[in-house]
Amino acid sequence: MTEFNIEALTEDIQKDSEFVDTLKLNLHNTIVGQNDLIEKLIIAILSDGHVFLEGVPGLAKTLTVKTLASLIATKFQRIQFTPDLLPADILGTLIFNPKEAEFEIKKGPIFSNIILADEINRAPAKVQSALLEAMQERQITIGEETFKLDNPFLVMATQNPIEQEGTYPLPEAQVDRFMFKVIVDYPTETEELAILKSKSTIQPSSKIKSVVTAKQILMARKTVDMIHISENIQKYIISIVMATRNPSKYNLKDLDQLIAFGASPRASIFLALASKSLAFVKHRAYVIPEDVRDIGRAILRHRILLTYEAEAEEITTEEIITQIFESIPTP
């Protein structure tokens, strides 16, 4: 890429990414803290990816995604997953109209732009599969008709880590379809004080007005595709992913007995895509190694399966990812 092209692209990025700062500012006007969650949601919607959240109730997961949908002027649906939920409750079904003596299509809540799949592990496998297939194919078939889903389309699925009774854990192959797995943690003492001051009121908060259009998001994606990622950065990404599969090749022999299965090629693709989106968010025309490291943990943590030995020694995927990042030379 020539210097002229980089300069021209930088100008385009400065113009096309103005809405990102506005979006962040308005999100932080409603949400206190949760910087990592907000950044990952913005990157996911720019990268056309989905987000898997794990965190205890009451940490503003629903409020964050609902606020994001309102700010982007898109349709939002919250689907509460329960053991008696059926695939038709999500996708839609055929309903008989006695007046016309024919079946009519009733579309389900999946026909929205931003979906919150709340406590996804509380619904049976067939319901989980229906949602995850829609995420992958971006289309739904009801009866004999096929419908394309709206664009942009973001699914944010939540899981409560403290209650496992009566749940249906997602198969690893299906979790792999999510770009990010974000661990939502408790706010700091300062943040909780700010939450208390702003939210301890009976009066409803003012209605949120949209500041971004869906068209701006789709235009931004075209610019993200143009962001430069050098071959050295691409090789760096491949080395990180390969180190999860064959640690000894990268002087990480200790990890051989701890990793049962490494990350799939989807991890490499998502690392490149999300790094470009992060560069866009930071108004840059090229990817740097810090971009890869900043988003790498959220992309890899649900793609590395540990052995029984690792679990017995209470070694976490977070520790393994840290070791990999420290061992792979930075370009």
N, C-alpha and C positions, 0 to 999 in steps of 0.2 A: 504494500500500500504506500503510495507516495505521500510526501508531506502535504501537498496540496489537497489530496483526498481526505487526509486526516483533519486538516483545518476546516474543510467544507463540511465534513461529517460532524465535527465538534459544534459548528454553528447550528446545524440541523438538530442536534441533540439538545443544545441549550434552549432552542425554541420549543421542541416537541416535549421536553421533560419539565417544563415550567409547572405543569399541573401536579407533578409529584410532590413538590414542596407544599403546594396549597392543600393537597389531599392529606399529607402528614400533619400539617398544622391543624386542620379541622378535626382529624381523628384524635389528636392530642387535646383538643378543646373538650372532647367528650370522655376520652379514655385516659386515665392517669397511669403512667408507666407503660408496661407491656411493649417496650420499644422493639424487642426482637420479634414478637408476634406481628406487630404492625408492619415491620419491614418485610417479613417473610410473606405476608398476605399480598403486599404490593408487588413483590417480585414474582409471586406465583401467578397473579392475574396478568402481569406483563409477559410471563413465559408460557402462558396457557397451561398451567399445571394445577394440581390440587394439593390440599394441605390436610394432614392428619394431626390432630391435637390431643395431647394427653395432659390432663390436669384435673385437680379436684374441683367440685362445684363452687361457683361464686367468684371466679377469677376474671369475669368480664369477657369470656369467650364469645357468648351469644351477642352481647352488646357490641363488641368490636366488629363482628362480621355484619351485623345489622346496620351499624353506623356506616361501614364501608359501602354497603349496597345503597344506602340512602344518598351518600355523597357522590356516587357514580351514576345516579339516576337509572338504576336497574331494578329488575324484579327480584324480590327476595322471598325465599320460602324456608321455614324451619320444619324439619320432619323429625318428630320424636319417635325413635326406634323402640319398639316394645316386642315381647315374645309373640303376640298375636298379629303382628303386622304381616301383610301379604304383599307380594311384588306388585299386584294391581293397585294397591294403595299408594304406591310411589309413581309407577309408570302411567297408569290409566287403564281403562277397560272399555268394553262394549256394553252399552245399556239399551235394553229394548224399549222402543217408543211405541206404545199401543195405538196411538192415533195414526201414526204413519205406517204401522205394522212393519217396522224395520229397526235394525240395530244402529245406534248412534255412538260415536266415539266421545268418551269423556276423558280428557287429558288429566294426568296426575300432577302433583306439585313439582316433579322433576323438570317441567317446562317453565323454568325460571332461569335467571342469569347467575344468581348466587344462592347456593343451597347450603343450609346447615343441617348435616346429618347428626343429630344429637344422640349420643350414647349408641353408636352404631353396633357395638358388640352385644346389645341386648336383643337384637333381632336374629332369627334363624339364618342359616347359611344361604338359603335360596333368595332371601330378601337382600342380604349383603351383596350377593352375586349380581342381582338385577341392577342395583345401583352402580356397582363397580364396572359392569359391562357397559352401562350407559355412559359412564365417565370415559371409557376407552374408545367406544365407537362413535360417541357424540350423535347418536340417533336412537330412536325408539320405534319398535314395531308393535302396533296395536291391531289385532285382527290381521287384515291383509294389507294395511297401509303402513308405510314407514315415514316417520317425521324426523327431520333434523332438529337438534336442540339449538337454542338461541346462543349467540356469540356476543360478548364473552360469556364463558361458562366456568364457574369455579365451585367446586365442592369442598366444604370444610367439614370433616368428620371429627367428632369428639369421642373420647374414651375416658372413663373414670378409672384411675389406677387403683383405687382403694376398695372397690366392691367388685369381686369376681364371681360371687355366687349368682347362679341363674343367668350367666352370660355365655355368649358364643364367640370365642376368640377368632379374630380374622386370620385366615390362612396367610402365611408369609408371601405367597405368590400374589395375593390380592393387595396386601399392604404395599407391595412394591410399586403399585400403580400411582401411589401418592408421591408427588415431587418431594415434599418436606414432611418430616415428623418433628413438630415443635413441642417442646416440654414447657408448659405454662406454669410458672412458679408463683409463689406468694409475693405480694408487693413488699418493698422495703418499708421501714418505719416512717420515713418521710413521705413516701407515696401513699401509705395508708392514712396518714393524717390529712393529706390533700383530698383523698377519697371521702373521708369523713366530713370535711368542711363543705365539699361540693355536692355530696349525694344525700346528706342527712336532712332531707326536706320532703314534705308531703306533696307539695305542688309539683306537677309534672314538668319535666324540662321542656324547653322550647323546641319546636319542630326543626329537624335538620333539613337544610336546603342542599340540593345537589350543586356541586362545584365542578364536576367533570362529566363528560358525556361518554357513552359507550364507544362512539365514533373516535374520540381522542385516544381511548385505550387501544383500539384496533390499529389506528395510525401509528401509535407508539411502538406496537409490536413489529411493524415493518422497519422502523428505525433500529430497534434492538437487533434485528436480523443482520443489519449492516455493520454492527460494532465489530471491530477487529479483535481476533483472538489468535495470537501468534502460534506457530508450530511448537515452540518451546513450552508454551502454556498448555497446549493440547497434550504434549508428551508428559507434562507434569501431572495432568489429570489422569492420564492412562496409568502412570506409575502408581498413583494413589490407589486407584481401583484395583490394579493388579496385585498390589501389596496386601489387599484383603483376601485374595485368592491363593497367592503363593508367597507368604511372608518371608520364607528363608531366602528367596531370590533377592530380597531387598534388605538383607542383614537383620531380619526380624524373626530369627529362628524360634525364639521363645513363644511367638504367637501361633506357631504351627499346631500346638496342642490345645490352643484356646479358641480358634475359629473353626467352626464346622463347615460353614458355607460363606463365601465372600459375596461382594456386591455384584449385581448383574450389569450387563452393558447399558441398561437403562440409567444406571448411576452415572456413567461417563457422559451420556447425552444430557442428563439433567444438570450435572456439574458445569458443563459448557454453557447451556442455556441460561441457567440461573446466574452464572458469573457475568454474562453479557447484560442481563437485566439489572444486576447490581451496579455494573459500570454505568448503565443508563441512568439509574437512580442518583448516582453520584456525578452525573453530567460529564462523563468521560467517554471518549470514542474508542477506547481499547481496554482490554482486560489485563489486570495485573495479578500476580500470585496471591496477594492479600484477598482479592475477591473470591478466589477459589477456597481459601481457608475460612473466610467469613461464613460462607454458605455450606461448606463441606460437611460439617457436623450434622446439620439438619437433614442432609441428603443421605448420609451413610448410616445413621444410627439405627434405622429400621431395616437395613439391607445386610447387616452382618449378623449371622446366627452363631451363637456361642456353643461350645461343647459343654458336656456335663462337668468336665474338669474345671472349666472357667466358672461355671455357676457354683460349684462346690467351693472354689476359692474366693467367691464373691467378687469376681472381676467383671466390670461392666463394659459395655460397648464404648462408652465415653472414654474410658481409660485406654482402650485399644486404638480408638481413632486418634487420640492425643499422641500416642506412641508412633503411629504411622506418620502423622504430620511432622513430628520432630525428626523422623529418620529419613524421609524423602527429601533430597536436596532441592532447594528452591531455585528456580531458574533466574 
